[in-house]
Amino acid sequence: MMLTEQTGVPAEALPLAEVRDHLRLGTGFADDAAQDAILESHLRAALAAIEGRTAKMLLARDFLWQIEAWRDVDEQALPVAPVAAVASVTLRDRDGVAMPVDPARWRLVKDTHRPRIVATGAMLACIPPGGVAEVVFTAGFGAAWSELPVDLRQAVLLLAAQYHERRHEPPGSAGAMPFGVMALIERWRTVRVLGGRSSGARSSGGRA
């Protein structure tokens, strides 16, 4: 399976002012633009690290997920959370021919840790042999920084601040994620089984 980010996090959604205040950095200097670029890179790195640890997308954006077989015949957990909406489910055969799945045949079950698409009938549309299913969805707590849970916001700021403070150290010397950050994200970490096929799952035959 493959997860591809379709839209990125815009710079204006990043909390540059908050991380600047956290680091007690001044403004009004000639190098403000260069400083903001550095802070933005640290924020993006911190966001990516925390999303990787939690499987939670923080700021909302669109994703394309490709999977070769449903784990269960009647439902499939999505690879990240929270999911606000599923735009489409499409099947592609081995030659790449697209077969959109009627939205009436599935529904999104929202969940903080395990969102999933569920068949409205007996089973999800069968994936053709050698083909894939493509799911386009929007994931994230919201488009604005203020929509994120407060503990995740604080974790991002702390980690971005550490990246900034250690920016002159040799690559790889930062070590493990700080204990304070780990404590803040602990309740968001969930072990989830997503890939593969369960014993009753079928991936071939049938029509979309």
C-alpha positions as CSV (number, residue, x, y, z in Angstrom):
1,M,0.0,0.0,0.0
2,M,1.1,3.6,-0.6
3,L,0.0,6.9,1.0
4,T,0.7,10.0,-1.0
5,E,0.1,13.6,0.3
6,Q,-1.8,15.5,-2.4
7,T,-1.8,18.9,-0.7
8,G,0.7,20.4,1.6
9,V,0.5,22.5,4.8
10,P,0.5,26.2,3.7
11,A,3.1,28.4,5.4
12,E,0.4,30.7,6.8
13,A,-1.1,27.8,8.8
14,L,2.2,27.3,10.7
15,P,2.5,29.0,14.2
16,L,5.6,31.1,13.5
17,A,4.7,33.7,16.0
18,E,4.1,31.1,18.7
19,V,7.4,29.4,18.2
20,R,9.2,32.7,18.0
21,D,7.6,33.7,21.4
22,H,8.5,30.3,22.8
23,L,12.1,30.9,21.9
24,R,11.9,34.5,23.0
25,L,13.2,35.8,19.7
26,G,12.8,39.4,18.8
27,T,11.4,41.0,15.7
28,G,12.1,44.0,13.6
29,F,15.6,42.9,12.5
30,A,17.0,42.8,9.0
31,D,17.2,39.1,9.0
32,D,13.6,38.4,10.1
33,A,12.8,36.8,6.7
34,A,15.7,34.4,7.0
35,Q,14.9,33.6,10.6
36,D,11.3,32.8,9.7
37,A,12.4,30.5,7.0
38,I,14.5,28.6,9.5
39,L,11.7,28.4,12.0
40,E,9.3,27.2,9.3
41,S,11.7,24.3,8.5
42,H,11.9,23.4,12.1
43,L,8.1,23.5,12.5
44,R,7.6,21.3,9.4
45,A,10.2,18.8,10.7
46,A,8.5,18.7,14.2
47,L,5.0,18.2,12.6
48,A,6.3,15.4,10.5
49,A,8.1,13.7,13.4
50,I,5.0,13.9,15.6
51,E,2.7,12.7,12.9
52,G,5.0,9.8,12.2
53,R,5.0,8.8,15.9
54,T,1.2,9.1,16.3
55,A,-0.3,8.3,12.9
56,K,-2.3,11.4,13.4
57,M,-2.3,14.1,10.8
58,L,-2.3,17.5,12.6
59,L,-3.1,20.2,10.0
60,A,-5.6,19.1,7.4
61,R,-4.7,18.2,3.9
62,D,-5.6,15.7,1.2
63,F,-4.2,12.2,0.6
64,L,-4.3,9.5,-1.9
65,W,-4.1,5.9,-0.6
66,Q,-3.5,2.9,-2.8
67,I,-4.1,-0.6,-1.5
68,E,-4.0,-4.0,-3.3
69,A,-6.4,-5.9,-1.0
70,W,-9.0,-5.0,1.6
71,R,-8.1,-6.3,5.0
72,D,-11.7,-7.4,5.6
73,V,-14.5,-7.9,3.0
74,D,-16.9,-5.4,4.7
75,E,-14.6,-2.7,6.0
76,Q,-11.1,-1.2,5.8
77,A,-9.3,1.0,8.3
78,L,-7.6,4.1,6.8
79,P,-3.9,4.5,7.4
80,V,-4.0,7.8,9.4
81,A,-6.5,9.7,11.5
82,P,-8.6,11.8,12.0
83,V,-10.3,11.7,8.7
84,A,-12.8,14.4,8.0
85,A,-14.1,13.2,4.6
86,V,-13.5,10.6,1.9
87,A,-13.8,12.2,-1.5
88,S,-13.8,9.0,-3.6
89,V,-13.1,5.3,-3.8
90,T,-11.8,4.1,-7.2
91,L,-10.7,0.7,-8.4
92,R,-8.0,0.3,-11.1
93,D,-7.4,-2.9,-12.9
94,R,-3.9,-4.2,-13.8
95,D,-3.9,-2.0,-16.9
96,G,-4.7,1.2,-14.9
97,V,-8.3,1.5,-16.1
98,A,-10.3,3.4,-13.5
99,M,-13.7,2.2,-12.2
100,P,-15.2,4.7,-9.7
101,V,-17.1,3.0,-6.9
102,D,-20.6,4.4,-6.3
103,P,-20.6,6.4,-3.0
104,A,-23.8,4.6,-2.0
105,R,-21.8,1.4,-1.6
106,W,-19.6,2.7,1.2
107,R,-19.6,5.2,4.1
108,L,-17.0,6.7,6.3
109,V,-16.9,5.9,10.0
110,K,-15.1,8.7,11.8
111,D,-12.9,7.8,14.7
112,T,-10.1,9.6,16.5
113,H,-7.8,6.6,16.3
114,R,-9.3,4.2,13.7
115,P,-11.4,5.8,10.9
116,R,-12.6,3.3,8.3
117,I,-14.7,2.9,5.2
118,V,-17.5,0.4,5.7
119,A,-19.6,-1.3,3.1
120,T,-23.3,-0.3,3.1
121,G,-24.1,-3.8,1.8
122,A,-22.6,-7.2,2.3
123,M,-19.1,-6.3,1.2
124,L,-16.8,-3.6,-0.2
125,A,-16.4,-3.4,-4.0
126,C,-13.9,-6.2,-5.1
127,I,-10.5,-5.1,-6.2
128,P,-9.6,-6.6,-9.6
129,P,-6.8,-9.2,-9.8
130,G,-3.5,-7.3,-10.1
131,G,-5.2,-4.0,-9.5
132,V,-5.6,-1.5,-6.7
133,A,-8.2,0.5,-4.8
134,E,-7.5,4.3,-4.6
135,V,-9.1,6.2,-1.7
136,V,-8.9,10.0,-1.7
137,F,-9.5,11.6,1.7
138,T,-8.9,14.6,3.9
139,A,-7.2,14.0,7.2
140,G,-6.3,16.3,10.0
141,F,-7.7,18.0,13.1
142,G,-8.4,21.2,11.1
143,A,-6.9,23.7,8.7
144,A,-6.0,26.2,11.4
145,W,-3.4,25.8,14.2
146,S,-6.0,26.7,16.8
147,E,-8.1,23.6,15.9
148,L,-5.4,21.2,17.0
149,P,-5.6,19.6,20.5
150,V,-3.6,21.7,23.0
151,D,-1.2,18.9,24.0
152,L,-0.2,18.3,20.3
153,R,0.3,22.0,19.7
154,Q,2.6,22.2,22.7
155,A,4.5,19.1,21.6
156,V,5.1,20.6,18.2
157,L,6.4,23.9,19.7
158,L,8.7,22.0,22.1
159,L,10.2,19.8,19.4
160,A,10.6,22.7,17.0
161,A,12.3,24.7,19.7
162,Q,14.7,21.8,20.3
163,Y,15.5,21.6,16.6
164,H,16.2,25.3,16.6
165,E,18.4,25.3,19.6
166,R,20.5,22.4,18.3
167,R,20.6,23.6,14.7
168,H,24.4,24.0,14.8
169,E,25.1,20.5,16.1
170,P,26.2,17.8,13.7
171,P,23.5,15.9,11.9
172,G,22.1,13.0,13.9
173,S,23.3,14.4,17.2
174,A,19.9,15.5,18.5
175,G,19.2,12.0,19.8
176,A,15.8,10.6,20.9
177,M,12.6,12.7,21.0
178,P,12.5,14.6,24.4
179,F,10.6,13.0,27.3
180,G,8.3,16.0,27.6
181,V,7.3,15.7,24.0
182,M,6.7,11.9,24.3
183,A,4.6,12.5,27.4
184,L,2.4,15.0,25.5
185,I,1.8,12.7,22.5
186,E,1.5,9.4,24.4
187,R,-2.4,9.4,24.5
188,W,-2.5,9.9,20.7
189,R,-0.2,6.9,19.9
190,T,-2.2,3.9,18.8
191,V,-1.0,0.5,17.5
192,R,-3.1,-0.2,14.5
193,V,-3.1,-3.1,12.0
194,L,-3.9,-1.9,8.5
195,G,-2.3,-3.8,5.7
196,G,-2.6,-7.3,4.4
197,R,-5.7,-9.5,4.0
198,S,-7.6,-11.2,6.7
199,S,-8.6,-14.8,6.4
200,G,-12.0,-14.0,5.1
201,A,-11.1,-11.1,2.8
202,R,-11.5,-11.3,-1.0
203,S,-9.9,-9.0,-3.5
204,S,-10.8,-10.3,-6.9
205,G,-13.9,-10.9,-8.9
206,G,-17.2,-8.9,-8.9
207,R,-17.8,-5.4,-10.2
208,A,-17.2,-1.9,-8.8
